[in-house]
Amino acid sequence: MGNLVAIVGRPNVGKSTLFNRLTKTRSAIVDDTSGTTRDRQYGKYDWCGKEYSVVDTGGWVVNSEDIFEEEINKQVTIAIEEADVILFMVDVTNGVTDLDDHVAAILRRAKKSVILVTNKAESNDSFYAEAEFYSLGLGDPFSISAMTGTGTGDLLDEIAKKMPAEAQDEQELEQIPRFAIVGRPNAGKSSIINSFIGEERNIVTDIAGTTRDSIYTRYNKFGFNFYLVDTAGIRKKGKVNENIEYYSVIRSIRAIENSDVCILMIDATRGIESQDVNIFSLINKNKKGLVVCVNKWDLVEDKSQTAIKHFENTIRERLAPFTDFPIIFGSALTKQRIHKVLEEAVKVYENRQRTVATSKLNEVMQEAIAAYPPPANKGKYIKIKYITMLKGAAVPTFIFFCNLPQWVKEPYRRYLENKIRENWDFTGTPINVFMREK
């Protein structure tokens, strides 16, 4: 990833606030709670006509009681290794701390361009206080306020100067597929992404709620090219207690809204539960493509075809009336059939882009309508005269022109949809069927 800037430092110095300001988003959660950011969070910003990638990291901690400490520090280390320029953020109001010294020692050994950023410089007194930070041995500090934006322009100029000449501009964010990995907490969402990319990109623990941000990861291997989006587990409303978790759930919902295909992870050891159905309803409401991945299949004792068929039937019954979607049984831990999940997601995306010629559509569907015409209403007959597929729609959309569109009921619309699916492959994607007056 070219022109990559990493923001590192101890907890609560304002790394996520600066990330959000640079990217002009609210992608990173900002909260006074220490340890809010856990995974690396990527974004982009433009400065003087050039595009840069920026990564927010969790706060570096040592000897704490936080079970995530080791994993967060591992994520920070990876970000340092990847970056072209590192922003080392400190809090000018607190002075130099032991953790600042610890991080500075790591950065001095990193052999990377490091910019010392003294944040929270909201008053004139802070400019005098920043002299203390020369003791870190990382050059002149840059005073900024990530909250108000003071000093960030000069900081961005300095980043541009320190960016290696060989670093190439990151390719613009293309309109490539986005596959969101969604599900209940602990269904294996982060694990399967780590298995896909062959790297410990996202933190994985047994604790529900480990992932809080929606993490975008570019996947460009084996002829594939798309974004994988790891999301926070979506709990029932009654079980969401923390403010941070509430924001995480909202961000997961936004990730679903911005995706093309959702990979719904179901825990094979627990079966399909009501919350899985709720998440599916969210996917279906937003008219997104769907692939169901039954994870942790390696932990199930009965792996017979009968058990698989029963599990499949149960899932389709719970998610009816939309039942035309692929179901993959696999394991993120053993990597069993995980690439089949990606293949099916790509197929679903292609199905969403599929178009049907108007002539062929009328030829096939008029025959189906003649075999089973719409029921008459009050002695009047409904005549469907012409069918076309709407071009450029985000979801495959079919328009049926008839004389009395208001009298065509849902069962007949479903019949028409089923006939379309029988003749053309729209597996995994919802279909819109509209009746319009000729």
Protein Blocks (a to p, Z undefined) as FASTA:
>chain_A
ZZiacdeddehiopmmmmmmmnopakbacdfbehkambdcdddddeehiacddddddddd
ehiabfklmmmmmmmmmmmmmpmbdcddddfknopafklmmmmmmmmmnopacddddehi
lbfklmmmmmmmmmnonojaddddfknopoklmmmmmmmmmpcfklccddddddbddddd
eddehiopmmmmmmmnopafbacdfbehkambdcdddddeehiacddddddddddfklmm
bfklmmmmmmmmmmmmmpmbdcddddfknopafklmmmmmmmmmnopacddddehklmpm
blcfklmmmmmmmmmmmmpmblbbcdddddfklopoklmmmmmmmmmmmmmmpccdfklm
mmmmmmmmmmmccddeehiacddfbdcddehiabdcdddddfblmlpcfklmmmmmmmmm
mmpccehiacddddddZZ
